[in-house]
């Protein structure tokens, strides 16, 4: 039987079906408000308290563990259908606190605070001595790799010129000696073959984003870049998306792996997300 | 300690309410 602490809240089992429903709703809310990096999925419900609210309603106070998926937040794929980033890919964990009001059968997230941290290098090395490890976005190899990849992509592309929007992930790979990156680009109003001054190219009003994966391999006598991009088909926004609260303010805590990204915080560095109410 | 017949046996250890189950893997 649930423990009634007499302190105004009730302890409930973390695996209680309604608690799980609230936790999944809170992670959906998080993914709808993440502005950078990759979407997350629920991994574990750490703690839950059920507060009785006067005159009506209850508040779920949740502590959740999440894991990063391989889908960027701009990817329309539902996070539940995305692969969870594995330990050998240098996984990233999220620690989130949520306060969710349940009233008249409706759930409202009115507080959300999340930090993300990459797994330790030791954990990755234990399973895979030659797998890549996350590195800061301002690492010179990262900057060079992204530039080489984007230049190559635009050169191969006889249509729109694409600009860099965000570096989302960067790994230093020991074998073969290389740097691999994932980044977001957006179409501009320039033609790729006629660009003289990229600064004069503007993003399209109807944003058209693409997600690229690239690597720069060090070879005898030089280096070889490979890049592949896919565009994110614009998805019609669900009606509920318009009821979101004020745009979340994301303030960057001190990066755990010093991934201070010039373009945007990576999901590999702790970022805290404070958001307004949303039904 | 011999439990007399008819006495309710001592309740076994109560499973902790939290943390819940791990759905993927623990970092």
Interface residues (C-beta under 8 A of the other chain):
Chain A: X2 X3 X11 X12 X13 X14 X15 X19 X20 X41 X42 X43 X44 X45 X46 X47 X48 X67 X84 X86 X87 X91 X93 X119 X123
Chain B: X17 X18 X19 X20 X21 X22 X23 X24 X25 X26 X27
